Amino acid sequence: MYRILVAEDDPSIAELLEMNFGVAGYECDVAAEGRQALTKIRERTYDLAVLDIMLPELDGFDLMPYMKQAGIPVIYVSAKNQEADRVKGLRLGAEDYLVKPFSVLELLVRMEKILERRHPRQEVLEVGDVRIFPEERRVLMKEKPVNLKPMEYALLLMLAKHPNIVFSREQLLREVWGDEFFGETRTVDNHIAVLRKKLVWAERIVTVHRVGYKLVVD
């Protein structure tokens, strides 16, 4: 769960943002003035900060060096709508700048894009004690790397993405090796045997009589 800091001295806006961020699945802390926001980033880690500029004590511009030092991306929200203010905020290092009144939905979308860029989500497939990282073409079994040849990996990925689905040998040949492959279905059997051995999956990859194979996942 992402943790968001909201620094906003208008209680109604702060409450609105806190409520909507909670509904969107974010954990949210609110600071009513700049020094309180500074205290919070020294005590906790945040994934993003939504800062008003006209805050008591330390304003949003004053807080930016501390945010950058903590590695916290910032979106400014402010009634200051002059071009010079927007340019200043962006030049200081803000990711975005929204002028009040603004759409909370628009703010959420902009936050989402920043968070996705900062924390790209990697798909991980888990089957028992085996974890597959498709983007890295990496396989771990009990946190130890498993060395798979390209077609062994491709076959594993096909089965892992469609657990408990029965595939015929012909389907696996077509989907994994491609339409231009002219080998025999025995090729599938050989690669299944290798996967069973390397992953200790004698009971996990099941032979379906006269049909093909399926990966059994509880």
C-alpha positions as a printed Julia matrix, in Angstrom:
218×3 Matrix{Float64}:
   0.0     0.0     0.0
   1.35    3.41   -0.97
   1.66    6.03    1.77
   0.76    9.6     0.84
   1.5    12.8     2.73
  -1.01   15.64    2.35
   0.15   19.07    3.53
  -2.94   21.29    3.44
  -4.08   23.98    5.87
  -7.7    24.07    4.67
  -9.45   21.42    6.83
 -12.23   20.76    4.33
  -9.8    20.09    1.48
  -7.55   18.0     3.7
 -10.5    15.91    4.85
 -11.75   15.47    1.29
  -8.34   14.29    0.07
  -7.82   11.97    3.04
 -11.22   10.36    2.49
 -10.75    9.89   -1.26
  -7.2     8.59   -0.91
  -8.44    6.04    1.61
 -11.17    4.87   -0.76
  -8.55    4.59   -3.53
  -6.48    2.26   -1.35
  -3.78    4.67   -0.15
  -2.58    5.22    3.39
  -2.73    8.95    4.08
  -1.18   11.27    6.68
  -2.24   14.92    6.91
  -0.19   17.91    8.03
  -1.85   21.28    8.56
   1.34   23.33    8.31
   4.83   23.11    6.89
   6.82   22.25    9.99
   4.41   19.44   10.81
   4.92   18.06    7.3
   8.69   18.25    7.8
   8.4    16.35   11.08
   6.34   13.63    9.42
   8.8    12.98    6.57
  11.58   12.67    9.17
   9.57   10.07   11.06
   8.02    8.03    8.22
   8.61    7.03    4.63
   6.24    8.36    1.98
   5.73    7.36   -1.64
   4.31   10.74   -2.69
   3.41   14.13   -1.21
   0.54   16.44   -2.16
   1.56   19.9    -0.99
  -0.31   23.16   -0.8
   2.03   26.05   -1.46
   0.59   28.62    0.95
   1.21   26.73    4.18
   1.89   28.33    7.57
   5.43   28.18    8.99
   7.17   26.58    5.98
   5.41   26.92    2.64
   5.3    24.31   -0.1
   8.26   25.81   -1.94
  10.33   25.79    1.27
   9.53   22.11    1.78
  10.76   20.99   -1.64
  14.48   20.58   -0.74
  13.5    18.3     2.14
  11.18   16.29   -0.1
  13.91   15.84   -2.68
  16.37   14.8     0.02
  13.88   12.16    1.2
  13.21   11.03   -2.37
   9.51   11.9    -2.19
   7.85   13.0    -5.47
   5.65   16.08   -5.07
   2.43   17.32   -6.61
   1.64   20.94   -5.79
  -1.99   21.98   -5.33
  -2.51   25.7    -4.93
  -4.79   28.66   -5.49
  -1.74   30.42   -6.92
  -2.49   30.15  -10.62
   0.08   32.51  -12.07
   2.35   31.02  -14.7
   5.39   32.15  -12.71
   4.24   30.08   -9.7
   3.65   26.96  -11.81
   7.02   27.34  -13.5
   8.74   27.87  -10.15
   7.13   24.76   -8.67
   8.14   22.59  -11.62
  11.65   23.99  -11.73
  12.08   23.25   -8.04
  11.41   19.62   -8.89
   7.67   19.01   -8.53
   6.21   16.23  -10.67
   3.0    18.18  -11.28
   1.05   21.31  -10.35
  -2.73   21.56  -10.02
  -4.61   24.81   -9.51
  -7.48   24.96   -7.02
 -10.28   24.15   -7.4
  -9.26   20.86   -8.98
 -10.86   17.51   -9.7
  -9.95   14.88   -7.1
 -10.29   12.23   -9.82
  -7.77   14.08  -11.98
  -5.41   14.29   -9.01
  -5.76   10.56   -8.38
  -4.98    9.77  -12.01
  -1.88   11.96  -11.96
  -0.77   10.37   -8.69
  -1.25    6.92  -10.13
   0.92    7.7   -13.14
   3.71    9.08  -10.97
   3.6     6.08   -8.63
   3.61    3.63  -11.53
   6.62    5.37  -13.02
   8.46    5.47   -9.7
   7.46    1.98   -8.6
   6.84   -0.14  -11.7
   4.9    -3.23  -10.78
   6.51   -6.46  -11.83
   4.32   -9.44  -12.52
   5.34  -12.44  -10.44
   3.85  -15.88  -10.95
   3.99  -18.18   -7.95
   3.44  -21.92   -8.05
   4.27  -23.65   -4.81
   7.88  -22.8    -3.94
   8.61  -21.61   -7.48
   8.47  -17.95   -8.46
   8.61  -16.76  -12.07
   9.59  -13.21  -13.04
   8.45  -12.81  -16.68
  10.02   -9.39  -17.24
  13.42  -10.68  -16.16
  13.0   -14.19  -17.59
  14.08  -15.43  -14.17
  12.91  -18.44  -12.16
  13.55  -19.09   -8.47
  12.86  -22.28   -6.56
  13.08  -21.86   -2.8
  14.77  -18.52   -3.58
  17.52  -20.23   -5.6
  17.91  -19.59   -9.36
  16.81  -22.33  -11.73
  18.72  -22.57  -15.0
  16.25  -23.12  -17.84
  16.9   -23.15  -21.56
  14.78  -20.72  -23.64
  12.14  -23.21  -24.74
  11.98  -24.8   -21.28
  11.29  -21.37  -19.85
   8.69  -20.56  -22.52
   6.87  -23.82  -21.83
   6.93  -23.18  -18.09
   5.55  -19.68  -18.58
   2.75  -20.99  -20.77
   1.68  -23.52  -18.16
   2.07  -21.12  -15.22
  -0.07  -18.44  -16.86
  -2.88  -20.96  -17.39
  -2.94  -23.18  -14.28
  -5.24  -26.22  -14.19
  -5.91  -25.92  -17.94
  -5.35  -29.02  -20.04
  -3.23  -28.43  -23.14
  -2.78  -30.93  -25.91
   0.72  -31.54  -27.18
  -0.27  -29.94  -30.46
  -1.5   -26.8   -28.66
   1.74  -26.48  -26.71
   3.79  -26.95  -29.87
   1.81  -24.26  -31.63
   1.75  -21.76  -28.74
   5.31  -22.24  -27.48
   7.32  -23.29  -30.51
   5.21  -21.47  -33.09
   3.41  -22.41  -36.29
   6.64  -22.62  -38.24
   8.06  -25.4   -36.05
   7.9   -28.77  -37.81
   9.12  -31.0   -34.98
   7.2   -33.87  -33.41
   5.01  -33.81  -30.31
   7.73  -35.86  -28.64
   9.55  -32.53  -28.29
   6.91  -31.45  -25.78
   7.27  -34.67  -23.81
  11.04  -34.19  -23.57
  10.74  -30.61  -22.32
   8.04  -31.58  -19.8
  10.36  -34.27  -18.46
  13.12  -31.67  -18.0
  10.81  -29.26  -16.19
   9.59  -32.0   -13.88
  13.16  -32.83  -12.98
  14.54  -29.3   -12.56
  11.55  -28.04  -10.56
  10.81  -31.31   -8.75
   7.34  -31.2   -10.26
   6.65  -34.87  -10.88
   3.21  -34.45   -9.31
   2.68  -30.82  -10.29
   2.75  -31.27  -14.08
   0.12  -33.92  -14.69
  -0.18  -36.08  -17.79
  -3.75  -36.2   -19.06
  -4.14  -39.53  -20.83
  -4.42  -39.25  -24.6
  -4.63  -35.48  -24.41
  -1.57  -33.7   -23.05
  -0.56  -31.9   -19.86
  -1.73  -29.49  -17.21
  -0.08  -27.64  -14.35
  -1.95  -28.38  -11.14
  -2.26  -25.41   -8.79
  -4.32  -25.51   -5.6
